[in-house]
Every structure is written in C-alpha cells, then in structure tokens.
Amino acid sequence: MERIYHKVLSAGALSLACGIVAIVAGVSTGVLLIISGGKLLAAKKDMDI
C-alpha cells in the first residue's frame, strides 16, 4: 500500500510541476505578444498609407 502511495505522490508532484511550467510559459508568451503588439501600434503612427 505504501508503494502505491509513493507512486501517486510522485505522479501528483510531476503533474503540479508540469502545470506550473505551462502557466509560466503561457504568461511569458502573452507578455511578449503584448509587447510586440505595442511596438507594432507605435510603428503604425510613422507609416504613411
């Protein structure tokens, strides 16, 4: 019974770690996209179309 407990515990820890990595990757990607969008909007003012 104790072996099953340790396997479930390690699987839960791995899932938690993967979730944290996914959240960090999503937030950082979103920030980079917002920054690049702001740069595009700033560059739009300089265009003569």
Backbone torsions as a table, in degrees:
resi	resn	phi	psi	omega
1	MET	NA	-35.3	-178.0
2	GLU	-70.5	-32.5	178.2
3	ARG	-65.3	-39.7	178.5
4	ILE	-63.9	-39.9	179.3
5	TYR	-61.0	-43.5	-179.4
6	HIS	-68.0	-36.9	178.5
7	LYS	-67.8	-41.7	178.3
8	VAL	-66.5	-38.9	179.2
9	LEU	-64.0	-43.5	179.9
10	SER	-69.8	-34.9	177.0
11	ALA	-66.4	-38.8	177.9
12	GLY	-66.9	-39.2	178.5
13	ALA	-66.1	-39.8	178.0
14	LEU	-65.6	-41.0	178.1
15	SER	-64.2	-40.2	177.8
16	LEU	-64.0	-43.6	179.3
17	ALA	-63.9	-42.0	178.3
18	CYS	-65.1	-37.9	177.5
19	GLY	-64.8	-42.2	178.2
20	ILE	-64.1	-42.6	178.1
21	VAL	-62.3	-41.2	179.9
22	ALA	-65.4	-40.0	179.1
23	ILE	-65.8	-44.4	179.8
24	VAL	-63.5	-42.3	179.0
25	ALA	-64.5	-40.8	179.3
26	GLY	-66.2	-42.2	179.2
27	VAL	-66.3	-44.0	-179.5
28	SER	-66.2	-37.9	176.3
29	THR	-64.3	-41.7	178.1
30	GLY	-62.9	-42.1	178.4
31	VAL	-63.4	-43.7	178.9
32	LEU	-63.1	-38.9	178.5
33	LEU	-67.2	-38.5	177.6
34	ILE	-65.5	-41.0	178.8
35	ILE	-64.3	-44.8	-179.6
36	SER	-67.9	-33.8	175.7
37	GLY	-66.6	-38.7	176.1
38	GLY	-63.9	-39.2	177.0
39	LYS	-65.3	-38.4	177.8
40	LEU	-65.6	-40.2	178.1
41	LEU	-66.5	-36.5	177.2
42	ALA	-67.6	-37.1	179.8
43	ALA	-73.6	-21.8	-179.1
44	LYS	-65.1	-31.3	-179.8
45	LYS	-67.1	-28.1	-177.6
46	ASP	-84.5	-9.5	-177.7
47	MET	-84.3	144.3	176.0
48	ASP	-113.3	90.3	-179.8
49	ILE	-114.9	NA	NA
